[in-house]
Amino acid sequence: MAAHEPIPMVDLRANFAPLREEILAGVAEILDTGQFILGPHGRALEESAAAQLGVNHAIGCASGTDALLLALRALDIGPGDEVIVPTFTFIATAEAVLYVGATPVFVDVNPHSFNIDVAAVAAAITPRTKAIIPVHLYGQPADMLPLMALADQHGVPIIEDCAQAFGAHIDGRMAGSFGRIGAFSFFPSKNLGGAGDGGMVVTNDEKLAARLRVLRNHGSSQQYYHDELGYNSRLDEIQALVLRLKLARINDYTAGRRNAAALYRRYLGNLDLVLPQERSGFYHVYHQFTIQLEERDRVRAELAAQGIASAVYYPVPCHRQRMFAPAPAADCPAADQLAGRVLSLPMYPELQEAQVARIAEALSASIRG
Ligand SMILES: *Cc1c(COP(=O)(O)O)cnc(C)c1O
């Protein structure tokens, strides 16, 4: 019977179940103290996240989108400035650039890594380029070393979009610790996810950290004194409590995801599809396990008919979104092709071998059929 239970993309209930009692006790304590915003859980989370990521400062905020927005504001990016963004990403990466009045300049991605194409970045840099935002898409670090060399050569800061990559690293150096600022999302389905929205910015620069703290709290460093236009973008104590409990287990979650990915590789190895690349030295945390195949939409429908979820991240690259019209669409052939071929399979720490086997069987039948 269990073999026919639906297989979801993520199973947040399974993830929360072992934490349920601890979370409920913690929430009760927060309710009793009445300290809901900017309290001890938030501070403790910031400290342990900074330690885990190997950075000097971590600042909680309301979402991953806000983390990007705060990062751009802290770097004084605004109207007239250009920010280079990979076109194959979640829209929030580019939205944040629009929020500050700057212009996103979309560049293509590498079709094997799905990540920003460093040569395309080099070709897109102009005197107006004020930042580059690589995205560690699906949980594999972007090609940070050549990108940093290029950015340094032009004196352009990097903001890393780490929304899908908590715990990813390149030879031990954590995603989020490469650029001037790293931006994280704690949306529930992310690798480190809360029980609601949340985000974090990290940096090694003390001045930027202080500025980010001011910006997230109404431009205020001293209560009711406001030095500049800021935001209401704080991480609340209940989210911070949940995230602390999950952060303590993040290595287990990542191990579960990587185990599921290894199973997929084993079970799908002989099928007519392209497995995701895992670059040597790059520690992939598998926010998604994303294959490429022909007739993607037919296969997806056939999986759905058997109760197997899958998802297309992303069917329309940013440079083709109506949001950015009437700017002429950039030339990004790799992203255009990926948009028609990618399929993300169920991926979560608790995914079982029997489920992977069933997904593989369904895929195999669909691809042959
Ligand atoms: C989820 C995500 C964001 C936005 O994070 P939110 O917390 O949902 O605002 C930004 N960039 C990427 C690549 C994401 O996947």
The ligand as an SDF file (V2000), in Angstrom:
LIG
                    3D

 15 15  0  0  0  0  0  0  0  0999 V2000
   13.7830   31.6420   -2.2970 C   0  0  0  0  0  0  0  0  0  0  0  0
   14.7260   32.4910   -3.0640 C   0  0  0  0  0  0  0  0  0  0  0  0
   14.8350   33.8740   -2.8380 C   0  0  0  0  0  0  0  0  0  0  0  0
   13.8840   34.6480   -1.9990 C   0  0  0  0  0  0  0  0  0  0  0  0
   13.7680   34.2340   -0.6880 O   0  0  0  0  0  0  0  0  0  0  0  0
   12.4020   34.5380    0.1150 P   0  0  0  0  0  0  0  0  0  0  0  0
   12.7680   34.1860    1.5110 O   0  0  0  0  0  0  0  0  0  0  0  0
   11.3400   33.6790   -0.4510 O   0  0  0  0  0  0  0  0  0  0  0  0
   12.1170   35.9890   -0.0400 O   0  0  0  0  0  0  0  0  0  0  0  0
   15.8120   34.5630   -3.5300 C   0  0  0  0  0  0  0  0  0  0  0  0
   16.6200   33.9480   -4.4060 N   0  0  0  0  0  0  0  0  0  0  0  0
   16.5370   32.6410   -4.6610 C   0  0  0  0  0  0  0  0  0  0  0  0
   17.4740   32.0160   -5.6340 C   0  0  0  0  0  0  0  0  0  0  0  0
   15.5740   31.8680   -4.0010 C   0  0  0  0  0  0  0  0  0  0  0  0
   15.4780   30.5500   -4.2860 O   0  0  0  0  0  0  0  0  0  0  0  0
  1  2  1  0
  2  3  1  0
  2 14  2  0
  3  4  1  0
  3 10  2  0
  4  5  1  0
  5  6  1  0
  6  7  2  0
  6  8  1  0
  6  9  1  0
 10 11  1  0
 11 12  2  0
 12 13  1  0
 12 14  1  0
 14 15  1  0
M  END
$$$$
